[in-house]
């Protein structure tokens, strides 16, 4: 006799919930895509006072990110006076901040910050200073006070492999978007025709410095990426991006040379994906098994 399997109504509900789970996982994976990282050569000693303060700072960042998309921290006995490059490696003072992209929900912000912290400890183990940028959030800590100090140095650029020529409409639209982004105070999304873009400054920048930083970022987008149909530029305290709607390209010209950071990000993503896949298979098997008729 042939066996027959019938899925009951609540099995459809289970499958729908599984699809929602997978969709949420993919959305969070995109938000946590690794962009770049930087680590100081100087190291701190394990179990030192600096490590204790650093762990407290990172824990505070995760906690705060569920309530605010930006915050900065200063911990240690010397945070009341300016730190210098001469600060000894075992000095317990530590400064840090995190920031999420302006359109991110607080829940996704907290998840992104947690992912960034997990990755920064792998990419920059025991570093006295480190920064890590994911697609939707940024985290940085140092043993010197960097908070509020203007920094428009280039950290990362990415220019699409595809470019356009003799397309006046595209360049006009792109320039309109970048002009709008350049005037942002904080975070701004802009679009013109088929071109979209956004830009953001770190929360420790004042209005004038934010404008100056974004102007520098926009200028580098045009000079470094020329006629690219999509481009990203990340500076020390701001970033700007633009793209033609619907464009996606993984074979782009990137200045990011941190292959270790890329590898860590890939490993983290693969492990998370495998975990979700195992859960999906397990739940599907239970759902089908319970609703089988022979």
N, C-alpha and C positions, 0 to 999 in steps of 0.2 A: 504494500500500500504506500502510495506517495504521501509524504509529509507536507503539511501546509503550515505556513507561518503568517499570522495576521497581526498587524500593528494596531493596537487600540488607540482611541483618541488621545489618551494621556501620553502615549509614546510620541505622537506628533508634537505635543507640548514640550516633551523632553528634548527632542531634536531641535526645536526652535530655541530653547534655552541654551543648548550647546552651540548653536550658530551665533547667538548673542555673545556667549563667552569667547568664542573664537574671534568675533569682530572686535570685541573690547581688547583682546590680547594684541591683535594686529595694530589697533590704534595706539596702544601704549608702546608697542615695539617701535613704531615710527617716531613717537615723541622722544624715545630714548636712543635714537641713532647717534653713534659717536661722531663728533666733528673733529675735535683736536684736544690735545692735552700738553701741558708744559710742566716740567719738574726742575727744581733746583738741584745742583750737584751736591750741596751740603746735606748731610743726614743728621737726624737726631737719634739718640740712644733709646732702644726699647725700654719700656717701664720707667722712662724719665718723667720729670715734672712737665716737660713740654708735651709729651704724648698724652698725659692725663688731661691737660688743658685742651689739647687738640680734639680728643675724643668727646670732651664735654661740649666743645664748640660744634662739632659735627652732629652730635645728638640734638643740640638746641636748634640747629638748622632744619633738621627733619621735622621736629616738633612745630617750629614756627611756620614751616611751609604749608601746613594744613590750615593756616589762618591768614597768611599774607604771602604775596608773590615775590616779595623782596624783604631782606633783612640783613643787617651787618652786626658783627660781634667783635668784642675785644676782651680777652681774658688774660689774667696774669698780673703779677705784682708791678710790672713796668708799663702797663697800658695807660697810666696817667701822665706819662712823659714820652716825648718822641723817641721812637726806636731808630737805630742807625744800622748801617751795614756791619758795624763793628760788634753788634750784639753777639755774644758768645753762643755756640751751638746748643749749650744746655740751658739757655735762658728760657724761662717758662712762658714769657709773653707770646700770645698768638692772636692774630687778627684774621677775620674772614667774612665772607658774605656769600649769599646765594641769590639767584634771580631766575624767575620763570618767565617764559614768553607771555606777553600781555594778554593774549586771548586764551590762555590755558585756565581750566577750572582749578580750584584749590585742591581738589582730590587728585587730579592728574599732576599738578605741581608737586604735591608731596611725594607722589610715586616717582616722578622724574628726579627730584632731589635725592631720594633714597638710592635710586639707580646710579646717579652721578657719584655719590659718596662711596658706594660699593666699588665702582670702577676706579676711582681715584686712588684708593688704597692698593689696588692691584697694579695700576700703571706707574704710580709714584711711591713705592714703599719707603717709609721712613724719611721722606723728603721734608726739609724744613719749610719749603714753600711749593705749592702746586696749584694748578688750575685745570679745569676740565669742562669742556663745552659739549653738551648733547644738543640734539636738534631743538629741544624745547626748554632747556634750562642750563644754568651755568653755576659753577661753584669754584671758589678760590680761597686759599688760606696762605698766610705768610708769617714769619717771625718778626717782620718789620711792618710798621704801620703804613699801609698803602691806601687806606680808605679816603676817598674824596680827592685823591691826587690825580690830576689829568694825565691820561695815557692813551695816545692815539696810534701807538705802534701796531704794525700789521702782525696779526697772529695766524691768519689763515685766509686763503682765497680759493675759490673754485669757479672755473669758467667752463661752460658747456662746450663739448666738442663741436656741436652744431653752431653755425653762425649764419648771419644774413648779410646780404650785400645789396646795395641800391634799393633798399626798402625804406623810403622816407617815412611812410606811415608807422612802421615799427619803431624807428628811432624817435619819432615825435611822441608816440605813446609812452615809450620807455622813459624819455626825458621828463615827461609830465609826471609820471609815477615817482621817479627819483626826486624831482623837485618837491613833491608833496611829502615824501618820506623825510627829506632833509629838514623840513620845518617841524618835525615831530618834537614834542617835549615828553619824553618817556617812550611810549609805544604807539606806532601808527601803521595802519594797513591802508593801501591805496590801490586803485585800479584805473585803467584807461583803455578802453577797447579790449583787446585780447592780452594786454600786458598787466600783470599784477606784481605787487611787491609789498614789503614792510621793512621797518627799521625799529631799533630800540636802543636806548642808552641804559647803562647801569643806574640803579637808584641812588648811588652816592654822588652823581653828577648834578650840578646846578644847571639851570636853563641855558645859560650862555655856553658853558662847556659842552652840554649835550648837542647844541646846534653846531658847534665847532667840530665835534667828533663825527657827527653824521655827515657834515659837509666833506670831511676828509674821507669817510667811507664811500660816499657817492662818487667823489673824484677818482678814487682807486678803482671802483667798479668800471668806470668808463675808460680809464687809461690802461688798466691791467687786463680787462676782459674784452675791450673793444666792441666788436659786433656780435658777441655771444648772445644766444637767445635766452640764456639763463645764467645768473652769476650770483655768488655770495662773497661778501668780504666781512671778516671779523677783525675788529681792532681791539685794543686793550680794554676799552670801556663802552663800545657800541658795535653794532653791526647793521648791515643793510643787504637786502636781497631783492632780486626781481626775476621774473620768468614769464615766458609766453604761455598762456593758458593751455593746459593739456600736454605741455612738454615734459618729458622725463628722459634723462640720459645718465647712465652709470659710468660711461667712459669719458669723464670730463677731466680737464686739466686742473689738478689740485696741487697747492703748495704744501699740503700736509705731509710731513715725512715721518710721523710718529707711527711706524708700523706696529710697534709693540702695543700701543693703545688701540689700534684697529683690531689686532688679534684678540685682545682681551674683550673688546666689545662684541666681537663675533662669537667668542666662547660663551659669554653671558647670554647672548641672544639665542644661541643654539640650545643651551641647557634649558632656558625658559620655554622654548618652543617644544622640545622633547617632553618636558613635564606636562604641558598642556595637552599634547597629543596622547600621552599615556592615560591621562584622566578621561579624555574624550572616548578612547577605545574602551576603557573599562566601563564607563557609564553606558555606552551604546550596547555592549554585550549584556549587561544586566537588564537594560530596557527591553531588548529583543528576547532574551531568555525568559523573562517573566510573562511575556505576552505571546508565546508560541502555542499554537494548537496543533496537535498531531492527529 
